[in-house]
Amino acid sequence: MNDSSLFPAQNSTFQSRPPLGEDLLPPVEEPSAKFIIQLFVVPALIVMLIVAVWLAFTWVVRSTELGPDQLIQGIEQGPNVARWQRARELAELLQDKRYPEFRQSRTGAARLAQMLARSLDQADMGEDDIEFRKYLAAALGNFDVQEGTGVLLKAASTNRDTREQKVRDAAIQAIAVRAYNLAHLVPPQKLADPALEPALVHLASDSDPVIRFQTAYALGQLGTPAAIKQLESMVDDPDPGTRYNAAVALAHRGNAKSIETLAEMLDWKESAGVRSEAEEGRPFKRTVIIVSAIDATHALARQNPNADLSPLISALQQLVSTDTNTLKKSYVSPRVVADAKLALNQLKPGK
């Protein structure tokens, strides 16, 4: 038998070790142009195509989108069917920063005011009619002009049916928005109408708490002596939201008559500020109330350094010293405690 197969010669290629990784790897070769194209160029082209399609779609949407003028014309001349939807689209469009010039259009505001006045005179109480007036009022509020203020006051004061609460609410909000926007123009302007102050003072005693709530906010934006005087009485309103709005507005103007109500807002045990205990938004509302009070306390301290803030400091100290678990059960966010600590530090003497 030939044993050469069992005992190879010394000069054979017999390996005395297992193959290493480098023995198993294929030889390193320079990447081909085809490989580079597949790895880099093709994905880049796909991304560029997606971007191009998105840009084209955006351009088509914007090119076919109706502008404020076209929407107003459609409301004036189009069918009555779904006209409230066009009014809503207009109200949303006027919040867009792409139309600052149109928001200063007196003609546009006057046209909307005429439509709202006609609709109010017709006295129809259908759901579409109510929605139409509501969105017309909201759109009017976004104009940085004086035109249309009288019609907004009329809409806010027209109370022939409980269904008109939506329209009144929207009209008062529109007045507040317009007062704010005019005050922030360069140069700033005051919302001016002979019937403005008397109408808001009258609405401040309305039987509907929602109307009083919005009126307090509008009076705060107006900020005239008559408005401040009315707010001073509204901090004792039976509706918590109304007195809270009044107190915050007064505090931002350095009025110390806000202190008692602000201390109420800072009381974590106080649940009156939340209209319904079962509402899902209760924790959020509680946080908004307390944070608004803390912010108003800062403003009051800046505007009126001589005010006696001891009730507010006491309320803040009680808040930060309360057990965390107890606060959580009362729907108080941890963020509120952090803000309260910061406020306490800044309200210390010498700060």
URBEL-V460368 format. One record per residue. RES is the residue in one letter. SS is DSSP state (@ for helix, = for strand, . for the rest). Layout:
[[RES;SS] [RES;SS]]
This chain:
[[M;.] [N;.] [D;.] [S;.] [S;.] [L;.] [F;.] [P;.] [A;.] [Q;.] [N;.] [S;.] [T;.] [F;.] [Q;.] [S;.] [R;.] [P;.] [P;.] [L;.] [G;@] [E;@] [D;@] [L;@] [L;.] [P;.] [P;.] [V;.] [E;.] [E;.] [P;.] [S;.] [A;@] [K;@] [F;@] [I;@] [I;@] [Q;@] [L;@] [F;@] [V;@] [V;@] [P;@] [A;@] [L;@] [I;@] [V;@] [M;@] [L;@] [I;@] [V;@] [A;@] [V;@] [W;@] [L;@] [A;@] [F;@] [T;@] [W;@] [V;@] [V;@] [R;@] [S;@] [T;@] [E;.] [L;.] [G;.] [P;@] [D;@] [Q;@] [L;@] [I;@] [Q;@] [G;@] [I;@] [E;@] [Q;@] [G;.] [P;.] [N;.] [V;.] [A;.] [R;@] [W;@] [Q;@] [R;@] [A;@] [R;@] [E;@] [L;@] [A;@] [E;@] [L;@] [L;.] [Q;.] [D;.] [K;@] [R;@] [Y;@] [P;.] [E;.] [F;@] [R;@] [Q;@] [S;.] [R;@] [T;@] [G;@] [A;@] [A;@] [R;@] [L;@] [A;@] [Q;@] [M;@] [L;@] [A;@] [R;@] [S;@] [L;@] [D;@] [Q;@] [A;.] [D;.] [M;.] [G;.] [E;@] [D;@] [D;@] [I;@] [E;@] [F;@] [R;@] [K;@] [Y;@] [L;@] [A;@] [A;@] [A;@] [L;@] [G;@] [N;.] [F;.] [D;.] [V;.] [Q;.] [E;.] [G;.] [T;@] [G;@] [V;@] [L;@] [L;@] [K;@] [A;@] [A;@] [S;@] [T;.] [N;.] [R;.] [D;.] [T;@] [R;@] [E;@] [Q;@] [K;@] [V;@] [R;@] [D;@] [A;@] [A;@] [I;@] [Q;@] [A;@] [I;@] [A;@] [V;@] [R;@] [A;@] [Y;@] [N;@] [L;@] [A;@] [H;.] [L;.] [V;.] [P;.] [P;.] [Q;.] [K;.] [L;.] [A;.] [D;.] [P;.] [A;.] [L;@] [E;@] [P;@] [A;@] [L;@] [V;@] [H;@] [L;@] [A;.] [S;.] [D;.] [S;.] [D;.] [P;@] [V;@] [I;@] [R;@] [F;@] [Q;@] [T;@] [A;@] [Y;@] [A;@] [L;@] [G;@] [Q;@] [L;@] [G;.] [T;.] [P;@] [A;@] [A;@] [I;@] [K;@] [Q;@] [L;@] [E;@] [S;@] [M;@] [V;.] [D;.] [D;.] [P;.] [D;.] [P;@] [G;@] [T;@] [R;@] [Y;@] [N;@] [A;@] [A;@] [V;@] [A;@] [L;@] [A;@] [H;.] [R;.] [G;.] [N;.] [A;@] [K;@] [S;@] [I;@] [E;@] [T;@] [L;@] [A;@] [E;@] [M;@] [L;@] [D;.] [W;.] [K;.] [E;.] [S;.] [A;.] [G;.] [V;.] [R;.] [S;.] [E;.] [A;.] [E;.] [E;.] [G;.] [R;@] [P;@] [F;@] [K;@] [R;@] [T;@] [V;@] [I;@] [I;@] [V;@] [S;@] [A;@] [I;@] [D;@] [A;@] [T;@] [H;@] [A;@] [L;@] [A;@] [R;@] [Q;@] [N;.] [P;.] [N;.] [A;.] [D;.] [L;.] [S;@] [P;@] [L;@] [I;@] [S;@] [A;@] [L;@] [Q;@] [Q;@] [L;@] [V;@] [S;.] [T;.] [D;.] [T;@] [N;@] [T;@] [L;@] [K;@] [K;@] [S;.] [Y;.] [V;.] [S;.] [P;@] [R;@] [V;@] [V;@] [A;@] [D;@] [A;@] [K;@] [L;@] [A;@] [L;@] [N;@] [Q;@] [L;@] [K;.] [P;.] [G;.] [K;.]]
